Amino acid sequence: TQSNNQLTQSNKDQQQTISQLTQSNNHQQQIINHLTQSNKDQQQTIDQLTQSNKDLTQSNNHQQQTINQLTQSNNNLTQSNNQLTRSNKELTQSNNDLTQSNKDQQQTI
């Protein structure tokens, strides 16, 4: 009878241990589930940031291309401006020469 009582107590103790370990296991599983969800969320954020980075890089490349085109256009316009300035100086000089010639001819007349 004493042996039976001891076995019964041992069985109760083991059952309590099983319950505690089961509860611990459930708690750890909840932690695993939470961490798994957190990992998925972080991966989604990483994917979104990666896509955003690609989009910004593409936008930056397009803007750089536009800058290059505008710079080239500006250089062309500057060159044209310089040519027109030289032409203007030449025409001014020609105008001055003709004015002087006109004065000389008028004086002769």
C-alpha positions in Angstrom: 0.0 0.0 0.0 2.8 2.4 0.8 4.4 1.5 -2.5 1.1 2.2 -4.2 0.8 5.6 -2.5 4.4 6.5 -3.6 3.7 5.5 -7.2 0.5 7.5 -7.1 2.3 10.6 -5.8 5.1 10.1 -8.4 2.4 9.9 -11.1 0.8 13.1 -9.9 4.2 14.8 -9.8 5.0 13.7 -13.3 1.6 14.8 -14.5 2.2 18.2 -13.0 5.6 18.3 -14.7 3.9 17.3 -18.0 1.4 20.1 -17.6 4.1 22.7 -16.8 6.2 21.5 -19.8 3.1 21.6 -22.1 2.4 25.1 -20.9 6.0 26.2 -21.5 5.9 24.6 -24.9 2.7 26.5 -25.8 4.3 29.7 -24.7 7.4 29.1 -26.7 5.3 28.3 -29.7 3.5 31.6 -29.3 6.8 33.3 -29.2 7.9 31.5 -32.4 4.7 32.5 -34.1 5.2 36.1 -33.1 8.8 36.1 -34.3 7.8 34.4 -37.5 5.2 37.1 -38.2 7.6 39.8 -37.3 10.1 38.3 -39.7 7.5 38.3 -42.5 6.6 41.9 -41.7 10.3 43.0 -41.8 10.8 41.1 -45.0 7.9 42.9 -46.6 9.3 46.2 -45.4 12.7 45.3 -46.9 11.0 44.4 -50.2 9.1 47.7 -50.2 12.3 49.7 -49.5 14.2 47.8 -52.1 11.5 48.6 -54.7 11.4 52.2 -53.6 15.2 52.4 -53.9 15.0 51.0 -57.5 12.3 53.5 -58.4 14.4 56.4 -56.9 17.5 55.2 -58.8 15.5 55.1 -62.0 14.1 58.6 -61.4 17.6 59.8 -60.5 19.0 58.4 -63.8 16.2 60.1 -65.8 16.8 63.4 -64.1 20.5 63.1 -64.7 19.8 62.4 -68.4 17.6 65.5 -68.5 20.4 67.5 -66.8 22.8 66.3 -69.4 20.5 67.3 -72.2 19.8 70.7 -70.8 23.5 71.3 -70.2 24.2 70.4 -73.9 21.4 72.7 -75.0 22.8 75.5 -72.8 26.2 75.0 -74.3 24.8 75.1 -77.8 22.9 78.3 -77.0 26.0 79.8 -75.5 28.0 79.0 -78.6 25.2 80.5 -80.8 25.2 83.6 -78.6 28.9 84.0 -78.9 28.6 83.7 -82.7 25.8 86.3 -82.8 27.9 88.6 -80.6 30.8 88.4 -83.0 28.5 88.9 -86.0 27.0 91.9 -84.2 30.4 93.4 -83.7 31.3 92.9 -87.3 28.0 94.5 -88.4 28.6 97.4 -86.1 32.0 97.9 -87.5 30.7 97.7 -91.0 28.0 100.2 -90.1 30.5 102.5 -88.7 32.7 102.2 -91.8 29.7 102.9 -94.0 28.7 105.9 -91.9 32.2 107.3 -92.2 32.3 106.6 -96.0 28.9 108.4 -96.3 30.3 111.4 -94.3 33.3 111.5 -96.6 31.3 111.3 -99.7 28.9 114.0 -98.4 31.8 116.2 -97.7 33.1 115.6 -101.2 29.8 116.5 -102.7 
